[in-house]
Amino acid sequence: MTSAEKIANAKKRIDELERLIKFWNQSEEESSKIINFSFKIDNKVA
């Protein structure tokens, strides 16, 4: 494997990791919204 191929593979892995990080951040935001929503319902019922 040449150094150019190694660099290309490393860039692909970095791109994949960046996409995963964005996905995880979005899923954490959505889960926090769901939690906040359920708390609001609990407050109204109580």
C-alpha angles and dihedrals in degrees: 000000000000124000090250090057091048090052092048091051091048091052090051091052091048091051091050091050092049090052090050092050091051090048092050092048091051093048091050090051091049093049091050090051090052091049092049090048092053091049090053090053091049091051092051093048094047 
